[in-house]
Amino acid sequence: MAPITKIRVSHDDFDVSEEIAALEREGRNAGAVVTFTGVVRSDDGVTAMHLEHYPEMTEKSLARIVEKARERWDIEDAVVIHRVGELKAGDRIVLTVVTSAHRREAFEASEFIMDWLKTEAPFWKKEVTPQGGRWVDARESDELAKNRWGE
């Protein structure tokens, strides 16, 4: 079966178990399924986060990141779902699901996708606190994480 790549950017929440089950329904035969779910943190009094994006540009960027992962690791399927709009602290914001024959490829590809997504995907994030809103950039630690992959 051909590998699946699913990219979705949406205001809607997602169900992690449903996304995994969808890959299983496709008759996949992976030995490893690695998922990562990111949530909106409440650091520094953050009560919500507002995310903006350019729809076509964002989806294309996410697809390119998955293709870079496919060039480096022997992965089967990849799902990347990222939410936009107004999200409250504790809400799910991002999901990656990567399948492969062996765990190392799935773990590393998933981590690579998240490291690149944090710095290269065109999202604009505004944290909301009781004192007001503030736009946030990628952190230095995000850049260092991406750069460790040698790209």
NORJOVEN-V863176 format. One record per residue. N is the residue number from 1. RES is the residue in one letter. PHI is phi in radians with two decimals (none if undefined). OMEGA is omega in degrees with one decimal (none if undefined). Layout:
BEGIN
n=N res=RES phi=PHI omega=OMEGA
n=N res=RES phi=PHI omega=OMEGA
END
This chain:
BEGIN
n=1 res=M phi=none omega=179.1
n=2 res=A phi=-1.19 omega=177.8
n=3 res=P phi=-1.08 omega=177.7
n=4 res=I phi=-1.76 omega=167.7
n=5 res=T phi=-2.19 omega=178.5
n=6 res=K phi=-2.12 omega=177.5
n=7 res=I phi=-2.12 omega=176.9
n=8 res=R phi=-2.49 omega=173.0
n=9 res=V phi=-2.09 omega=-169.3
n=10 res=S phi=-2.74 omega=171.0
n=11 res=H phi=-1.32 omega=-173.1
n=12 res=D phi=-1.34 omega=174.1
n=13 res=D phi=-1.21 omega=179.3
n=14 res=F phi=-2.28 omega=179.1
n=15 res=D phi=-1.99 omega=-175.8
n=16 res=V phi=-1.02 omega=-177.0
n=17 res=S phi=-1.13 omega=177.5
n=18 res=E phi=-1.15 omega=179.7
n=19 res=E phi=-1.16 omega=176.9
n=20 res=I phi=-1.16 omega=-179.8
n=21 res=A phi=-1.06 omega=178.8
n=22 res=A phi=-1.09 omega=177.1
n=23 res=L phi=-1.20 omega=178.9
n=24 res=E phi=-1.16 omega=178.8
n=25 res=R phi=-1.13 omega=-179.4
n=26 res=E phi=-1.32 omega=179.0
n=27 res=G phi=1.33 omega=-179.7
n=28 res=R phi=-1.23 omega=-178.0
n=29 res=N phi=-2.33 omega=-178.1
n=30 res=A phi=-1.38 omega=174.3
n=31 res=G phi=-1.57 omega=-178.9
n=32 res=A phi=-2.46 omega=173.4
n=33 res=V phi=-2.27 omega=-179.4
n=34 res=V phi=-1.97 omega=177.1
n=35 res=T phi=-2.12 omega=170.9
n=36 res=F phi=-2.36 omega=175.6
n=37 res=T phi=-2.12 omega=176.8
n=38 res=G phi=-1.76 omega=178.8
n=39 res=V phi=-2.17 omega=177.7
n=40 res=V phi=-1.26 omega=179.1
n=41 res=R phi=-1.40 omega=176.9
n=42 res=S phi=-1.89 omega=177.2
n=43 res=D phi=-1.03 omega=173.9
n=44 res=D phi=0.93 omega=177.0
n=45 res=G phi=1.35 omega=179.7
n=46 res=V phi=-1.16 omega=178.4
n=47 res=T phi=-1.83 omega=-179.5
n=48 res=A phi=-2.80 omega=175.4
n=49 res=M phi=-2.42 omega=176.1
n=50 res=H phi=-1.94 omega=-179.4
n=51 res=L phi=-2.01 omega=175.5
n=52 res=E phi=-2.08 omega=178.5
n=53 res=H phi=-2.82 omega=169.4
n=54 res=Y phi=-1.76 omega=-169.9
n=55 res=P phi=-0.81 omega=-175.5
n=56 res=E phi=-1.12 omega=-178.8
n=57 res=M phi=-1.12 omega=-177.9
n=58 res=T phi=-1.16 omega=-179.9
n=59 res=E phi=-1.07 omega=178.4
n=60 res=K phi=-1.11 omega=178.7
n=61 res=S phi=-1.10 omega=178.7
n=62 res=L phi=-1.11 omega=178.5
n=63 res=A phi=-1.10 omega=178.1
n=64 res=R phi=-1.12 omega=178.6
n=65 res=I phi=-1.12 omega=177.8
n=66 res=V phi=-1.11 omega=178.7
n=67 res=E phi=-1.10 omega=175.5
n=68 res=K phi=-1.05 omega=178.1
n=69 res=A phi=-1.13 omega=179.3
n=70 res=R phi=-1.10 omega=178.5
n=71 res=E phi=-1.20 omega=-175.7
n=72 res=R phi=-1.65 omega=-174.9
n=73 res=W phi=-2.27 omega=178.8
n=74 res=D phi=-1.52 omega=179.8
n=75 res=I phi=-1.80 omega=178.6
n=76 res=E phi=-1.62 omega=-174.1
n=77 res=D phi=-2.00 omega=177.1
n=78 res=A phi=-2.53 omega=176.2
n=79 res=V phi=-2.15 omega=173.6
n=80 res=V phi=-2.30 omega=177.2
n=81 res=I phi=-2.14 omega=179.6
n=82 res=H phi=-2.31 omega=179.8
n=83 res=R phi=-1.58 omega=175.5
n=84 res=V phi=-2.32 omega=-178.8
n=85 res=G phi=1.68 omega=-178.2
n=86 res=E phi=-1.56 omega=179.3
n=87 res=L phi=-2.13 omega=179.1
n=88 res=K phi=-1.58 omega=174.4
n=89 res=A phi=-0.95 omega=-178.2
n=90 res=G phi=1.66 omega=178.0
n=91 res=D phi=-1.26 omega=173.2
n=92 res=R phi=-1.22 omega=-178.7
n=93 res=I phi=-2.08 omega=-176.2
n=94 res=V phi=-2.56 omega=175.5
n=95 res=L phi=-2.38 omega=167.2
n=96 res=T phi=-2.16 omega=173.0
n=97 res=V phi=-2.28 omega=179.5
n=98 res=V phi=-2.24 omega=176.7
n=99 res=T phi=-2.05 omega=176.7
n=100 res=S phi=-2.79 omega=178.3
n=101 res=A phi=-1.19 omega=-175.2
n=102 res=H phi=-2.26 omega=-172.7
n=103 res=R phi=-1.12 omega=-175.4
n=104 res=R phi=-1.02 omega=179.1
n=105 res=E phi=-1.06 omega=-178.5
n=106 res=A phi=-1.15 omega=179.0
n=107 res=F phi=-1.08 omega=-176.1
n=108 res=E phi=-1.15 omega=179.0
n=109 res=A phi=-1.12 omega=178.5
n=110 res=S phi=-1.11 omega=179.0
n=111 res=E phi=-1.14 omega=176.8
n=112 res=F phi=-1.04 omega=-179.1
n=113 res=I phi=-1.01 omega=-179.8
n=114 res=M phi=-1.17 omega=179.3
n=115 res=D phi=-1.07 omega=179.8
n=116 res=W phi=-1.31 omega=179.2
n=117 res=L phi=-1.04 omega=-177.0
n=118 res=K phi=-1.07 omega=-175.4
n=119 res=T phi=-1.99 omega=-171.5
n=120 res=E phi=-1.90 omega=-179.5
n=121 res=A phi=-1.34 omega=-175.8
n=122 res=P phi=-1.39 omega=172.0
n=123 res=F phi=-2.04 omega=174.3
n=124 res=W phi=-2.05 omega=-173.0
n=125 res=K phi=-2.01 omega=175.7
n=126 res=K phi=-2.13 omega=177.1
n=127 res=E phi=-1.46 omega=179.0
n=128 res=V phi=-1.93 omega=178.3
n=129 res=T phi=-2.24 omega=175.7
n=130 res=P phi=-1.02 omega=179.2
n=131 res=Q phi=-1.49 omega=-178.9
n=132 res=G phi=2.25 omega=-178.4
n=133 res=G phi=-1.83 omega=176.7
n=134 res=R phi=-2.58 omega=176.8
n=135 res=W phi=-1.31 omega=-178.5
n=136 res=V phi=-2.12 omega=176.0
n=137 res=D phi=-1.79 omega=173.1
n=138 res=A phi=-1.05 omega=179.0
n=139 res=R phi=-1.39 omega=176.3
n=140 res=E phi=-1.02 omega=179.8
n=141 res=S phi=-1.13 omega=176.1
n=142 res=D phi=-1.17 omega=178.0
n=143 res=E phi=-1.12 omega=178.8
n=144 res=L phi=-1.10 omega=178.8
n=145 res=A phi=-1.10 omega=179.1
n=146 res=K phi=-1.14 omega=-175.7
n=147 res=N phi=-1.17 omega=-179.4
n=148 res=R phi=-1.17 omega=179.6
n=149 res=W phi=-1.41 omega=173.8
n=150 res=G phi=1.31 omega=178.9
n=151 res=E phi=-1.65 omega=none
END
